[in-house]
Amino acid sequence: MKTKLYLVRHGQTVWNSQHRMQGWADSPLSERGIEQAMLLGESLKDVHFDAVYASSTGRAMRTAELIRGERDLPVQKVDNLREIHMPTWDGVLVDYVKQHHPEAFEAFVSAPHLYKPVGEGETYEDLSERAVPAIREIAEQHAGQCVLVVSHTLTILTILSHYQGWPLSKLWDGPRIRETSLSVINANSEHSTIERWGDISHLG
């Protein structure tokens, strides 16, 4: 039986609006981010969800709560659905990172299979090794059901690339994962399909 996974990126945060890097560190949803999540929640109001999961980061949890709305379902935290870990860059302006770590940043955005973190942190391979098993476990636990999962750009791209059968080098080849974008995966152990990828039609 297939599990229908509604995979959503969190809404815009304060750091997003300031063009700062954001990994495990957190900033709250901006007013725009709250509006985005509410718009997606409205567009999904007639969808029956059997469970709701989110990265344990606050911005993802809050987005999940807003989309869940009045449904009597807890938002279940999953640490392994957090964004890539990049503590040296967390909260730092993107332009500063580009200027001071040009080679690492270029790999980060265009050659993920070659990216190595500056200082401590994760590679894309590390991210894949924790995120893909996490989403597989959710799919297996909810076989035949419909599940909302709220996570982050690179985590979602890693999961989508896995189900697409792409190597990490092709991670950025699909549509962009914008704020509150919706991707839908029909997942099972034998054959999975991607029904939507980065859909933002709810934003008008």
N, C-alpha and C positions, 0 to 999 in steps of 0.2 A: 504494500500500500504506500502511496505517495503522501508526503507531508508538504503542505503548501506553506512556504516560508515567506512572510512579508518582511523584507529586510529594509530598514529605514535608517538613513543618516540623521543624527540629531539636528535640531534647529540652530540657526545662527547664534553664536555666543558673543560676548563682549570682546574677547580676544580675536575672534574671526573678523569682527567689524573694524578692529584696529590692525589687522594684517599681522597678527602674531602667530608664531608656531604653537601648536597645542597637541601634546601627547597624553601622558598619564596625568599631568597637572591639569587643573580645571579652571574654567571661568563660567559664570552663570549665563543662561540664555538671555539674549538681548530682547527688547520689546518686539523686534522683527522676528526673532527666533520663536518666541511664544506664539506670535501670529501665524507663522509658518506651520507650527505643530498643530495648532487649532484648525487650520485650513485642511491639513491632511486628515486630522481626526474627523472632520465633517464629511470629507469625501469617502471615508471608510466606515461611516456610522452604521451602515447596513451589513457590514461584513461580520460574520460570527467568528470570533477568535476563541480558541480553546485554552490558550495560554499566552502570556506576555513575558518576554525576556528583554533584558537590557544590559549593556556594559555597566559595570558598577560605578563608572564615572558619573558625577552629578548631572552633567548636561544631557547625557543619554537617558538617565533615569527620569529626569523631568520631562523630556520629550515623550517618553513612553507613557508617563502618567497623563499628559495632555491628549495624546492620541487615544488612549484607552477610554477616556471619558467616564461614563457612568457604569461601564461594565464591572461586574463584581469579580474582578480577577486581580491577584497580586502581581506587582512587577518583580520578577525574579532576577536577582543580580548575578551576573556572570563575569568574573574577573578576566577570563580569557577572551572576552569580546572587547576589551579595552583597545584604544588606539596603539600604534607602534610606540615603543618606549624610547624617548629621545631627551633625557633630562638636561643635557647641555643646551638644547635649543628651546626648551619649554618656556613660553612666555616672551621669547625674544622676537623682535620685529623681523619679518621675512627679509626685508632689504638688508638688515645687518648680517643675517646669516649668509645671504648671497655674496656680500662684500668680503666677509671674513673667512668663510668656508666654501669658496666657489666650487671646488672639485667635488666635495661631499654633497653639496646642495644639488649640483647638476646631476649626479648619480641618483640622488633621492627622487628627483622629479622626472628623470628620463631614462635611467638605466638601473631599475630597482634590483636586478640580479647582481649588480656590481657595488651597490651602496654598502658602505661601512660607517657605523656611527662615529661621530666625533666624541671621544671620551666613552663613557658608559652608554649602554642602550642596546637596542635590538636591530638586527638586520631584517630584511623582508622575509628571509627564510625562517628566522625565529618567530616572526609574527604568524606566518603560515602554519608553523608547527603547533601553535597553541590555538589559533582561531578556527582552523578547519576541523580538528577533532571536536571542538566545542559545538560547532554548528551541526556536525554529524550526530553528536549525542542528543541534541535537542530534536533533530529530525527523527531519530530512532525512538525516543521517548514518546513522541506524539505522532506515530504512524497513522495515516489516514485523517489527521486533523489539520487545523489551520492555526498558525502561530505568528504572532507579531514579535519581531526582534529589532531592537534599536541599537545601533553601534556607530561606527566612525568610518571616515572615508577610506583609509588604507585597509582597514580590517574588512570592510565590505568588498573592496576591490580584490583583495586576496581570496575571499570566499567565492566571489563571482568567477574569478579566473580559474579557481579549482573546478567549479562545476562546468565551466566552458571548456576545460581541458587545455588551458593555456599554460605555458611556462611563465615564471615570474618576469621574464624579459618583456612579455607582452601585456603586463599589468595595466598600463595606461592606454591600451589600444581601443578600449570600449568607450561608451559614453561617459561623461564626467559624473561624479557622484556629488551633486550639489546639496545644499542644505534641505533637509527633509525629503530628499529624493527617495522614491520607492522602487525597489527591485523585488521581483517575485520569482521564487524558485520552486519548482515542483520536484521534490527530492525523494529519492529512495536509493537503496544500495546497488541496484542494477542499472537503472537508467534515469538520469535527471535532466530536466529541461529548464531553461531560463525563460520565463514568460514576459518579464519586464526588466529593464535595466536603466536605472537612473531616471525614472519618470518624475517630472515635476509639473505635470499638467494641472495639479490641484492649486498651484500658485497663480494660475491665470496667465 
